[in-house]
Each structure stands twice: as C-alpha cells, then as structure tokens.
Amino acid sequence: MAGTPTEEPQQFVCMNCHNISAGIPGTDSDDYEPPVECGACNADDFVEFTRFERVYERRR
C-alpha cells in the first residue's frame, strides 16, 4: 500500500498559460526549483504559486 507523502512539493505557475507545475527538488538544498519549461506551452517563465497573484497584477 502506498504511503502518504510527508510534504507537498512547491508549486509554480507558468506566466504564459497559467498552468500549475510541481517544482523539481533542488540539488544543493531542500528548496524546489521551477521546471525548465512548461509542459503545456514550452515557456520558461515561472513564478511561485504563493506569489502568483502579486506578480500577475503587476504584469497586467
């Protein structure tokens, strides 16, 4: 039986199509890094999910 993860990965939002992606575990720390490119539109501009609203409002 599969266990329950102890932590959720950090989420990132693509600023081109607003697709939400899980972060990639960092190599040198416990932080997560955004994906290299969006799986939906191939853009490479991501912002942390928790900061999305502030960044979106600023760019409009």
SVG drawing of the C-alpha trace seen along z (x, -y; Angstrom):
<svg xmlns="http://www.w3.org/2000/svg" viewBox="-4 -46 29 48">
<polyline fill="none" stroke="black" stroke-width="0.4" points="0.0,0.0 1.3,-3.4 2.2,-5.8 1.2,-9.4 3.9,-11.9 5.2,-13.9 5.5,-17.1 3.9,-18.6 6.2,-19.8 6.4,-23.5 4.1,-24.6 5.0,-27.0 2.7,-28.9 3.6,-29.4 3.2,-33.1 2.3,-32.4 -0.6,-29.9 -1.1,-29.8 -0.5,-26.0 0.5,-24.8 3.5,-22.5 5.3,-20.8 8.8,-22.0 11.9,-19.9 13.9,-19.2 17.0,-21.3 20.4,-19.6 22.1,-21.7 19.2,-22.4 15.8,-21.5 14.2,-24.1 12.4,-23.3 13.2,-24.8 10.8,-25.6 10.6,-23.2 12.9,-24.0 9.9,-24.6 6.1,-24.4 4.7,-21.1 1.7,-22.8 3.2,-25.7 7.0,-25.3 7.5,-28.7 10.2,-29.1 8.7,-32.0 7.5,-30.6 6.6,-32.2 6.0,-30.5 2.3,-29.7 2.2,-31.7 3.4,-34.8 1.3,-34.4 -1.4,-36.9 1.0,-39.8 3.2,-39.1 0.1,-38.7 -1.4,-42.0 1.9,-43.8 2.3,-42.5 -1.2,-43.3"/>
</svg>
